[in-house]
Each structure stands twice: as structure tokens, then as C-alpha cells.
């Protein structure tokens, strides 16, 4: 954990709370500590000048405003490790079927700047490295954050070996959307049934036609009805059903699935952390009934 910056609106304490919720769930979770992402991997996706600004904690104020917080030396080290976490999750998923990064999902970061609480784009960095090392020939990035994965779409635009599929609230951030391989714009107030139908209408056909070797999943929990920055209306059970549907579609095609945390916002950080933990546990333990998962993490929120 990096000490939080003194400026900015983003609340970093949710990440520690997510780990606490996972540990207190009573389920047998195995933890792995990632190494820092090598500089050259970041520079293969991001502008080297911007990478230098982050590494030296000299990001200009206008870029820090786009990010939402100042990039301190501690934050610079943190984002290197969170990017390493998605890379590690991808490799663990290829070994075990599923693995999760309990941070990152930083899908707004662009070529020469961060944005929307994102510094480096771990999804694009991991996809690029998997392909460069020939660990995969095609990478599918499924983004279910309430906000469009504009950075990921921009950084992978024009590639025929990366497919970006984004399910997001049509009228939410960013105002100016990028163009994903396929964008599914959802109306305000979309509920569990409508959301799951949208997934069923598009995800199986994308997998069948694109034939990826791995799925990177941005599992933001901000489509929840009570999220501070969301405009959708998914319930706890709806988020579980969403995550398990993505997992099931990957498994039907014998594909490894690596998830990253993504967005989730609210005044009660323990409640937000519980949603994130429940998302990971839902995919790691698909045999457990949704009600039991909700109860296991609800105990954490009442602590």
C-alpha cells in the first residue's frame, strides 16, 4: 500500500479493505505478490516521456488533474506493481484457469497521459506483452466497468490480435467515447435482467468469431445500483451473475480468465470493498451460492 496523496478525490484505502474482506471471507484464497512492471513493457504502450514523468514523480499539474491525484514517488512505485499484478494474474490464469488482480483495471490511461484515476493501462500493457512473448496469439479484453474503457480502446486501436468489448453506461464518463472493437451502450437504470441479456447477446458470438487465447476482464463493480459514480442498477446478485457469466463463457471455450479490479465508488469504503471481494470470490468459487457469498462479505461490512 502506498501512502495516499494529500490532494485529489480518489480514496486509496479501498484496496487494503478489499484484501481484508477476502481474508475474512473464510474461503481458501491464495495470495501472490507481483513484481514491478519493467519500464520497457510500459514504454511499449505508453509514451516514453510520460513514463519518465511518472517514474520521476514529475507529472505536470494538468496531467495530474486528468488523473485525479498527484503522482508521488510512492504512487509511481504502486502503479508499477499494480501493472505487474495484471501480468501475473494472466500467467496464473493460464496455469489454473482463473486469477485476479486485486487492484488495477486502469482502462482510462492513454498513450501520453493518465486519466480518470488511471496512471498506466495495465490491460493494454499485459495484452501487448502476452502477444510480444507469443504467450497468446489473440487477446480478448472484456470491460464491464460502468465507464467505457476508452484508454484501452485507443491504445489497441487498429490491432487485429486484440479485441476490446466494452459494456458501459452510455451517458457516463468519458463524455467523448473512444471506439472499441465493439461498444455496448447501456441506458441509465439498466437492471440485472437487461444487463445479462446484453452480455448473452454479444459475448458468446465475440468469443466464437475472434477465437482468443485468453480473456482479460475488467470487473468494475460500479454498475451497482448504489455506486456513487454509476448510472446503472445492478444488484449484488446481478453483479455475481455478470461475473459468473463471463467466467462460464470463457470456460466453455477452455479459455483462461484473468480479472482486474476496476471501478467502484461510494461513501462507505467497506461496502465498496466487499463488492470487489465478492466479484473475485464469485469467479474463484463458482459453486458457492450467491446468497452465501453475499453473507460472507456482508459480515465484513458490519465489522
C-alpha positions, 0 to 999 in steps of 0.5 A, a space after each residue: 500500500 502506498 501512502 495516499 496523496 494529500 490532494 485529489 478525490 480518489 480514496 486509496 484505502 479501498 484496496 487494503 479493505 478489499 484484501 481484508 474482506 477476502 481474508 475474512 471471507 473464510 474461503 481458501 484464497 491464495 495470495 501472490 505478490 507481483 513484481 514491478 512492471 519493467 519500464 520497457 513493457 510500459 514504454 511499449 504502450 505508453 509514451 516514453 516521456 510520460 513514463 519518465 514523468 511518472 517514474 520521476 514523480 514529475 507529472 505536470 499539474 494538468 496531467 495530474 488533474 486528468 488523473 485525479 491525484 498527484 503522482 508521488 514517488 510512492 504512487 509511481 512505485 504502486 502503479 508499477 506493481 499494480 501493472 505487474 499484478 495484471 501480468 501475473 494474474 494472466 500467467 496464473 490464469 493460464 496455469 489454473 484457469 482463473 486469477 485476479 488482480 486485486 487492484 488495477 483495471 486502469 482502462 482510462 490511461 492513454 498513450 501520453 497521459 493518465 486519466 480518470 484515476 488511471 496512471 498506466 493501462 495495465 490491460 493494454 500493457 499485459 495484452 501487448 506483452 502476452 502477444 510480444 512473448 507469443 504467450 497468446 496469439 489473440 487477446 480478448 479484453 472484456 470491460 464491464 466497468 460502468 465507464 467505457 474503457 476508452 484508454 484501452 480502446 485507443 491504445 489497441 486501436 487498429 490491432 487485429 490480435 486484440 479485441 476490446 468489448 466494452 459494456 458501459 453506461 452510455 451517458 457516463 464518463 468519458 463524455 467523448 467515447 473512444 471506439 472499441 472493437 465493439 461498444 455496448 451502450 447501456 441506458 441509465 437504470 439498466 437492471 440485472 435482467 437487461 444487463 445479462 441479456 446484453 452480455 448473452 447477446 454479444 459475448 458468446 458470438 465475440 468469443 466464437 468469431 475472434 477465437 482468443 487465447 485468453 480473456 482479460 476482464 475488467 470487473 468494475 463493480 460500479 454498475 451497482 445500483 448504489 455506486 456513487 459514480 454509476 448510472 446503472 442498477 445492478 444488484 449484488 446478485 446481478 453483479 455475481 451473475 455478470 461475473 459468473 457469466 463471463 467466467 462460464 463463457 470463457 470456460 466453455 471455450 477452455 479459455 483462461 480468465 484473468 480479472 482486474 479490479 476496476 471501478 467502484 465508488 461510494 461513501 462507505 469504503 467497506 461496502 465498496 470493498 466487499 463488492 470487489 471481494 465478492 466479484 473475485 470470490 464469485 469467479 474463484 468459487 463458482 459453486 458457492 451460492 450467491 446468497 452465501 457469498 453475499 453473507 460472507 462479505 456482508 459480515 465484513 461490512 458490519 465489522 
